[in-house]
């Protein structure tokens, strides 16, 4: 089984699919803690500009997931797991009106998982 840097719960995938139906292709960027704290932010693709200071960690629900390279240095030893909980999301994130919010959970990679990831870099 291939180890992924970012993954999502079935509930998160379901919400992503609902949002795609309403807004078209999406993208995620892990907020670095400014206005909305540190949370996964969901945007219509192209509404948030990524640059040289961002890295794509993979896809969830066929949707790219980005994080700043600086922030990634703190998270690189963990798998990021995007989940959904009741409540209001970030004020700029598309799920806000749905009464749900995306939430970042994580787990530390095992030595074997980290070795597999190191081979693919």
C-alpha positions as CSV (number, residue, x, y, z in Angstrom):
1,X,0.0,0.0,0.0
2,X,1.3,3.4,-1.0
3,X,1.9,5.8,1.9
4,X,0.3,9.3,1.3
5,X,1.3,12.5,2.9
6,X,-2.3,13.7,3.0
7,X,-5.5,11.7,3.1
8,X,-9.1,12.3,4.1
9,X,-11.9,10.5,5.9
10,X,-14.9,9.3,4.0
11,X,-16.9,12.1,5.5
12,X,-14.4,14.7,4.2
13,X,-14.5,13.1,0.7
14,X,-18.3,13.2,0.8
15,X,-18.3,17.0,1.6
16,X,-15.6,17.6,-1.1
17,X,-17.8,15.9,-3.6
18,X,-20.8,18.1,-2.6
19,X,-18.7,21.2,-2.8
20,X,-17.4,20.2,-6.2
21,X,-21.0,19.9,-7.5
22,X,-21.7,23.5,-6.3
23,X,-18.4,25.2,-7.1
24,X,-16.6,23.1,-9.7
25,X,-12.9,22.0,-9.3
26,X,-11.5,22.7,-5.8
27,X,-8.2,23.1,-4.1
28,X,-7.0,23.1,-0.4
29,X,-4.4,25.1,1.3
30,X,-3.5,24.5,5.0
31,X,-3.8,27.8,6.6
32,X,-0.7,29.0,8.5
33,X,-2.6,30.6,11.4
34,X,-3.6,34.1,10.3
35,X,-7.3,35.0,10.2
36,X,-8.7,31.5,10.5
37,X,-6.1,29.8,12.7
38,X,-4.4,26.8,11.4
39,X,-7.1,25.0,9.4
40,X,-7.5,23.4,6.0
41,X,-9.0,26.0,3.7
42,X,-11.1,24.9,0.7
43,X,-11.3,27.2,-2.3
44,X,-12.6,27.0,-5.9
45,X,-9.6,26.1,-8.0
46,X,-7.6,29.3,-8.8
47,X,-9.2,31.5,-6.1
48,X,-6.1,31.1,-3.9
49,X,-2.8,31.7,-5.6
50,X,-0.1,29.2,-4.7
51,X,3.5,30.2,-5.3
52,X,7.1,29.1,-5.0
53,X,6.7,29.1,-1.2
54,X,4.0,26.4,-1.3
55,X,4.3,22.6,-1.8
56,X,1.6,20.2,-3.0
57,X,1.4,17.3,-0.6
58,X,-1.0,15.2,-2.8
59,X,-4.7,15.0,-3.5
60,X,-7.8,14.3,-1.5
61,X,-10.9,13.6,-3.5
62,X,-9.0,14.4,-6.7
63,X,-8.4,17.9,-5.2
64,X,-4.8,19.2,-4.7
65,X,-3.7,20.0,-1.2
66,X,-1.1,22.6,-0.6
67,X,0.9,23.9,2.4
68,X,3.7,26.4,2.7
69,X,7.2,24.9,2.6
70,X,8.0,26.5,6.0
71,X,4.9,25.0,7.7
72,X,5.6,21.6,6.0
73,X,9.0,21.4,7.8
74,X,7.0,21.1,11.0
75,X,4.5,18.6,9.6
76,X,6.8,16.4,7.4
77,X,7.0,13.6,9.9
78,X,3.2,13.3,10.0
79,X,0.5,12.1,7.7
80,X,-2.2,14.8,7.4
81,X,-5.7,13.5,7.7
82,X,-8.5,15.8,6.7
83,X,-11.8,15.2,8.6
84,X,-15.1,17.0,8.9
85,X,-16.8,18.1,12.1
86,X,-20.0,20.2,12.8
87,X,-19.5,23.9,13.1
88,X,-18.4,26.9,11.0
89,X,-15.2,26.7,9.0
90,X,-12.8,29.4,8.1
91,X,-14.5,32.5,6.9
92,X,-12.9,32.1,3.4
93,X,-13.4,28.3,3.2
94,X,-16.2,27.0,1.0
95,X,-17.7,24.6,3.5
96,X,-18.6,27.4,5.9
97,X,-22.3,27.7,4.8
98,X,-22.8,24.0,5.1
99,X,-22.7,24.0,8.9
100,X,-19.5,21.8,8.8
101,X,-15.8,22.5,8.8
102,X,-12.8,20.7,7.7
103,X,-10.3,19.8,10.4
104,X,-6.7,18.7,10.2
105,X,-5.8,15.6,12.2
106,X,-2.4,13.9,11.9
107,X,-0.5,10.7,12.8
108,X,3.3,10.3,13.0
109,X,4.7,8.2,10.2
110,X,6.2,4.8,11.3
111,X,9.8,4.2,10.4
112,X,8.7,2.0,7.5
113,X,6.3,4.6,6.2
114,X,9.0,7.3,6.4
115,X,11.4,5.1,4.6
116,X,8.9,4.5,1.8
117,X,8.2,8.3,1.5
118,X,12.0,9.0,1.4
119,X,12.3,6.6,-1.6
120,X,9.7,8.5,-3.6
121,X,11.2,11.9,-3.1
